[in-house]
């Protein structure tokens, strides 16, 4: 898949396109598109030197999911003559203060672009507004900051649709039936991603006649996911399904189900499609997951930045897609990651 993005990027760089007028929003201080093509077809020059300096701020690299996101873009651009890419991350997904500090440091360095993968969008909004005011465009990836003036685009998925897809498949496949008790393990309370995925998974369950008897956060953490699942199993002895909003929590829940001796009685699904989840599906410890190929979040964001540099108007949202992975198709996804 990484090779596919490399080819796409090469085509963008080498193709011949006419420059369009600037789509910079009135009231911001974003770089001006000159209309003059350089040898790469770009209409915006780098601020300092010959390379475009791109700062990527990730909410954490504690999980494999975000490690893959960071590693993909660093590997892709490590020998680039056009781009200097720096990836930094806050200590944990909940470390908003650290995330904002990294943004502020990159603004001080006057980078050409910020790509951000925020945990709490509203908490980081003021720092991003300041970046735009200082002439630094922003691309949001994986998690959006809705309505941010000067944002070039958002690269992500439709979390509601993806959530409904993963939670409904167990019903449509006849594994679960109308009236079965279900529970949700979600991310931090109030986060946009948490709310959207919870709404989607609840929708998929209830539209198929399932009953949501509990919903508890586990903050995207595997250990907390296990602890929350243990409590859910104790409090709800008739529970048939635990739908988790990310892969780490799902893997923790699977451990709790196995420890309770309920494998095959209580079904687990996740959300991410990291390799550990895929192995768990193959081994029968999980029943499915919704794929997010985290590598695409960084690589596609960079591809769209190249389009912007060439004067092209970007869409507000680019959906990387989130197919449902089940025991029937898991092998093809294992091959991609391995």
N, C-alpha and C positions, 0 to 999 in steps of 0.2 A: 504493500500500500504506500509505503514511503517513496518507492520508486515512481509510483504514479504521480505523486505530488511534485516530485522533482521534474518530471516531464512537463506537467502543467505549468510550473513556474518558468521553465525554459521557453515554452511557447509564448508565455506572456512577455518575457523579456525580449524575444527575438522577432515577434510578429510586428507587422507595420499597421498602426492604427492612427487615425487623425486625432489631434488633440481637441478636446471639448472645452467649453467654457467652465470656469471654476464653479464648484458646487459648495464653496465655503459659505457658511451661514452668516447673515448680517449680524453684526454685533460681536463677533468673535475676532481673535487676532491670529487665525490660522494662516499658514504659509500661502502665498499667492501663486496661483498657477500662471506662468508667464505666457503660455501658448507656443513657446519656442521649444521644439524637440531637440534634446541632446542626442548623443550617439546611441543611447539606450531607449530612446523614445520617451524620456521623462520630461515633464514640464515643470517640475519643482526640483530645485537644486538642494543638495544636502547643506545643512547649516554650517558645519565645521569640517573642512577637509573634503576628501573624495568619497567618503562612505556615509551612508545613512545610518545613524545610531538609533537602534530600536531597543527600548527597555520593556521587558516583559515582567509583570509582577503577578505572582501566583500566590494563592491563599495559603498553600503549604506544599512541601514535597515529602511530607511524612508518609503519604499513601502512594501506592504503586500507580494509581490513576494519574496523579499530578507529576510524578516522576516521569512517566511516559510522555506527558505533554511537554515537559521541559526538555527532556533528552532528544525528542524528535526535532525540535526547531534548532537546538544547539548543534546537533549533528548535521542537519541540512545546510546550515550557514557557516560552519566553522572555517571553511576555506573561501568564503565569498569575497569577491573584489568590490562588491557594491554595498553590502550590509554588514554592520557590526552589531551582533545580537547579544544582549546581556539578559539573563534570567535570574531574578531574585525572588525569594519567597519569605513570607512571615513564618514565625516559628510553628504556629498551629493555625487551623482554620478559624479559630475563635480570636486570634491575635489581630484585631482590627488596628490597634495602635501601631503595631509593627508594620502592617501593610501600608498604612498612611505615611509612615516615616520613609518607607522605600520610595513611594511616589514623590514625596517632597524632595528627596535626595536626587531623583532622576530629573525633576524639574530644574533643580539647581544646576545640574550638569547640562541642561538644555538639549535633551535628546530630540531626535526628529519625530519619534512616534512612541506612544505608550500603548501597549497591549495589556489589559488588566483582566484578571480572573478573580473577582472579589468574592469574599464570603458574605459580608453584609453591605449591599449596594448603597443604602442610605447613609451608612457611616462613612463611606469613602467618597460620597458625592462632592462635598466641599473641596477636597483635595484635587479631584478631577476637574472641577469647574475652574480652579486656580490654574491647573495645567493648561487648559484650553485658553484661558485669558493670557497666559504667557506664550501662546503661539504653538502649543504642542497638541497635535490631534490625538484622539483616543479611539481605540477599537476595544469594545467589550467582548469577552470570549467566555463561553460556558455559562456565565451568569451576567445578566444585563443590568445596566443602570438606566432604567426607563426615563426618557425625556431629557437626557443629558445634552445640553446645547453644545454643538461642536463635535459630537460623537460621529465618527465616520460610518460605523456600522456595528452590528452585533452578530457574532458567529455563535450559534448555539443549536438547541433543539426545542421543540414544542413539548415542554415537560408534562403538560396536562394530557396531551394525546398519547405520549409515550407511556405515562403512568397508567392510563386507561387500557392501553394495549397489553401491558404485562399482567395486570391484575385480572383482566377478563379472560385470558387465554386458558386458564385452568378450568373455567366454567365451560367455555366453548368446546374444550377437548374432553369434557365429561369427567374430569378428575374431581371437581367440586360440583355441588348441586345447590339448588335453591334452598335457602334456609340455613346453610352452613355458616358457622361463626368464624369471623375473620378479624384480624388485628393489623394495625399499621404501626411500623416503627419508622419514625421520620427524623429529619435533620433538626437543627436548632430552631426553636420556636420563632416565628415571625419572619424568617428569611424568605425571600421571593421563591427560591428553588424549593424550599421546604413546602411552602403553601401550595405551589403549582403541582408538585408531584403528589402531595397528599390528596388534593382535589381530584386529580386524575385517577389515582388508584382507587379512591373511594367511589368515584363515578363508575369505574369498570366493575367493581364488586356489586354495587347496588343495582346497576342496570341488569345484572344477571341473577338477581334474587338473593345474593349473599347478604349477610348481616354484619356490619362493622360494630364490634362490641367494645373495642378499645383502640386508642391512638396515643402513643407516647414517643417523645423524642429520645434519641440516643446520640445526637450531635455528630453524626457521620463516623462514629468510633466503633471498632470491632468489639472491644471489651465491654463498652457500654451497651452495645447491641446484644451481647450475650446476657448481660445482667437484666436488661429490660425484657428480653424474651423469657428468661427464667420466671420473672414476676408475672408476665402475661400467662404463661402456662399454668402457674399455680392458681391465679385468680380466675382463670377461665378453663376449667377441665374439659369442656367440649370444643375447644378451639381446633379448627381444621386448617387454618391458613394464616401465615404471617407474611405480610407484604412489606418489604424494606425499601427505603428510598435511596440506598446506595449499596455498593458491593461489600464494603467492610462490615456494615451492620448486619447484612444478610449472612455473612460468614460466621459472625458471632452468634446470630440466632440459630444457625444450623448446629453449632456446637451445643447450644442449650437444648435443642430438640433431641440430639443424639444422647446427651447426658441423661435426659428424662426418659429415655427408652421409647421415644415416640416417632422415630424415623419411619416414614411410610404412613403415619397417621396424621401428622401435622406437616403441611407443605410450606416451603420457603421460596420466595422469589426475591431477586435483588435488582440493582440498577447501576450499571456501569459496563459490565462485561470484561472486567479484569481477568487475568489468566487464572487466578485462584478460584474465582467464581466458575469459570468454565470447567475446571477440574472437578469442582464440587457437583456440577450438573452431571458430568460424565459418571461420577461415582455414586449418584443418587442421593447426595446430601442436600442438594437444592433442586428445584423443579424448573427454574428458568431465570432469565434476567433481561433487562432492556439494555441494549448496547449503546454506549457512548464511546466512540473511538477518540480518546483524548488527544491523540496525535494530530487529528484533524483540527482541533481547536486552535492550535498554534500555527500549523502549516497553512490552513486556509486563511487565517487572519493575515499572515504575511502575503499570501497571494493577492488578497484584496487590497492590501497596502500598495502593492506594485501597480495594480489597476488604477488606484487613486493617483499615484505619481505620474501616470501616463495621461491624466486628465479625464478619466472615465468617471461617470457618476455611479456611485454605489447604491445598492438596495439597502433598505433599513435593516434587513434581517436575512441571514444566510443559514438555512437549516441543514445541518450535517446528517440528519436522519437518525433514527433510533429503532432499528428492527428488534423484534423479540427473539431471543435465543432460547431454544428448548432442547430436550434430549435428542430430538430428531435432527437438528441442524448444528449442534454444538461443535462437531468435529471440524466443520469448515472454518469456524472462527478460531479454534485452537490452532489450526494450521497457519492462520494469518499472524497470530501473536508469536508462535514459536519460530 
